[in-house]
């Protein structure tokens, strides 16, 4: 978490790019997870979950698919054409380890979290609503920065016209939804708990 916070500070101090919302999401999740370790519970199926545990479980359902998408999309585009996602002028500003914190370890840490900690996924309606809200806010901020500065954070968008930009964003959203559903099923395999019917955890599907 401390490393992520340093990278966020570095990103905003030395690189003129939009605020790194996905990294903020990861930092927020790990802070809440730490607070849950101290004040909440990590039991597999607690009878009465504290609020901090409820928040942690919902945040994980959002942070996991976002982290996996960010890592997969970045390195996938990087493999096709590095300049579309990580041009030389940006690479000169980032030490290599900072790039990996931003685009590699985010997914690795979330997979480790999936395997070694307990959680009860929220209902799919709640989880997808929370994730969709985050994505809409992120895209809104991304577009706002473009309209204010005339510059895209990722050069890929310079190569696309508006219809293709919209298609790319919609396709990306569908990919994140697919990752969410896969993660939900993985959680059931690992932890043996299906999504809850409500946030209180009083009625669960088993």
C-alpha positions in Angstrom: 0.0 0.0 0.0 2.8 2.4 0.9 4.5 1.7 -2.5 1.2 2.4 -4.3 0.8 5.7 -2.5 4.4 6.7 -3.4 3.7 5.8 -7.1 0.5 7.8 -7.1 2.5 10.8 -5.7 5.2 10.3 -8.3 2.6 10.0 -11.1 1.0 13.3 -10.2 4.2 15.1 -9.4 6.3 14.2 -12.5 3.8 13.1 -15.1 1.1 15.3 -16.6 -1.6 12.7 -16.9 -5.1 12.5 -15.4 -5.4 11.4 -11.8 -4.8 7.6 -11.7 -8.3 6.5 -10.6 -7.6 2.7 -10.8 -4.5 3.1 -8.6 -6.6 5.1 -6.1 -9.1 2.3 -6.1 -6.4 -0.2 -5.3 -5.0 2.0 -2.5 -8.5 2.5 -1.1 -9.2 -1.2 -1.1 -6.0 -2.1 0.7 -6.5 0.6 3.3 -10.0 -0.7 4.0 -8.7 -4.3 4.0 -6.1 -3.3 6.6 -8.8 -1.6 8.8 -10.9 -4.7 8.5 -7.9 -6.8 9.7 -7.6 -4.5 12.8 -11.3 -3.7 13.6 -13.4 -6.1 11.5 -13.3 -9.8 10.8 -11.8 -12.1 8.1 -14.0 -15.1 9.1 -15.3 -17.1 6.1 -19.0 -16.6 7.1 -19.4 -14.3 10.1 -22.9 -14.3 11.6 -22.9 -10.5 11.8 -20.4 -8.7 9.6 -19.1 -5.3 10.7 -19.6 -2.4 8.3 -15.9 -2.3 7.4 -16.1 -5.9 6.3 -19.1 -5.2 4.1 -17.3 -2.2 2.5 -14.2 -4.4 2.0 -16.2 -7.1 0.2 -17.9 -4.7 -2.1 -14.6 -2.9 -2.9 -12.9 -6.2 -3.7 -15.7 -7.0 -6.2 -14.9 -3.7 -8.0 -11.1 -3.6 -7.5 -10.4 -7.1 -8.8 -11.9 -6.8 -12.3 -10.6 -3.3 -12.8 -7.0 -4.4 -11.8 -7.1 -7.4 -14.1 -8.5 -5.4 -17.0 -5.9 -2.6 -16.5 -3.0 -5.1 -16.5 -4.3 -7.2 -19.4 -5.3 -4.2 -21.6 -2.0 -2.4 -21.0 0.3 -5.3 -21.8 -1.9 -6.5 -24.6 -1.8 -3.2 -26.4 1.9 -2.9 -25.5 2.6 -6.2 -27.2 0.9 -5.0 -30.4 2.3 -1.4 -30.5 4.1 0.1 -27.5 3.7 3.6 -28.8 -0.1 3.3 -28.6 0.0 2.9 -24.8 3.4 3.7 -23.5 5.3 6.1 -25.9 8.9 7.0 -25.4 8.2 10.4 -23.9 6.2 8.7 -21.1 8.6 5.9 -20.7 11.4 8.5 -20.0 9.4 9.8 -17.1 8.7 6.5 -15.4 11.3 4.2 -13.9 10.5 0.7 -15.0 9.5 -0.4 -11.6 6.9 2.3 -11.4 5.4 1.1 -14.6 5.1 -2.4 -13.2 3.5 -1.1 -10.0 0.9 0.7 -12.2 0.2 -2.1 -14.7 1.5 -5.4 -13.4 1.5 -5.9 -9.7 -2.0 -4.4 -9.3 -3.4 -7.6 -10.8 -0.9 -9.9 -9.1 -1.8 -8.5 -5.7 -5.5 -8.9 -6.3 -5.1 -12.5 -7.3 -3.1 -13.2 -4.1 -5.8 -11.4 -2.1 -8.4 -13.7 -3.8 -6.5 -16.8 -2.8 -5.5 -16.1 0.8 -8.4 -14.0 2.3 -12.0 -14.7 2.9 -14.8 -12.6 1.4 -18.5 -12.8 0.6 -19.3 -11.3 -2.7 -22.2 -8.8 -2.7 -25.2 -9.6 -4.8 -24.4 -9.3 -8.5 -26.7 -6.3 -8.7 -24.9 -4.5 -6.0 -21.4 -5.5 -7.3 -22.0 -4.6 -10.9 -23.7 -1.3 -9.9 -20.7 -0.3 -7.8 -18.3 -1.3 -10.5 -20.3 0.5 -13.2 -20.4 3.6 -11.1 -16.7 3.6 -10.8 -16.2 3.1 -14.5 -18.6 5.9 -15.5 -16.8 8.3 -13.1 -13.4 7.3 -14.5 -14.5 7.7 -18.1 -16.2 11.0 -17.3 -13.0 12.2 -15.7 -10.9 10.9 -18.6 -13.1 12.7 -21.2 -13.2 15.9 -19.1 -9.4 16.0 -19.0 -9.3 15.6 -22.8 -11.8 18.4 -23.4 -9.9 20.7 -21.0 -6.5 20.0 -22.4 -7.0 18.6 -25.9 -4.7 15.7 -25.0 -5.5 12.0 -24.5 -3.7 10.3 -21.7 -3.2 7.3 -23.9 -2.1 7.9 -27.6 -4.3 5.0 -28.7 -7.2 7.4 -28.6 -5.5 9.7 -31.0 -5.5 7.0 -33.6 -9.3 6.4 -33.3 -12.2 8.5 -34.4 -15.2 9.1 -32.1 -17.3 6.1 -33.2 -14.3 3.8 -32.6 -13.5 5.4 -29.3 -17.1 4.7 -28.1 -16.8 1.1 -29.4 -13.5 0.7 -27.6 -15.0 2.0 -24.3 -18.1 -0.2 -24.6 -16.1 -3.2 -25.4 -13.8 -2.5 -22.5 -16.8 -2.2 -20.2 -18.1 -5.6 -21.3 -14.7 -7.2 -20.8 -14.6 -5.8 -17.2 -18.1 -7.2 -16.6 -17.0 -10.6 -17.9 -14.0 -10.5 -15.5 -16.3 -9.6 -12.7 -18.4 -12.7 -13.3 -15.4 -15.0 -13.6 -13.9 -13.5 -10.4 -17.2 -14.2 -8.6 -17.1 -17.8 -9.7 -13.5 -18.1 -8.7 -14.3 -16.8 -5.3 -17.0 -19.5 -5.0 -14.4 -22.1 -5.9 -11.7 -20.8 -3.5 -13.9 -19.7 -0.6 -17.0 -21.8 -1.2 -19.4 -18.9 -0.8 -21.9 -17.7 -3.4 -22.9 -14.0 -3.8 -25.1 -12.7 -1.0 -28.7 -11.7 -1.7 -28.3 -8.5 0.2 -25.6 -6.4 1.8 -26.5 -7.4 5.4 -25.5 -11.0 4.8 -28.7 -12.3 6.5 -29.9 -14.3 3.5 -27.1 -16.0 1.5 -27.2 -18.5 -1.3 -25.3 -21.6 -0.3 
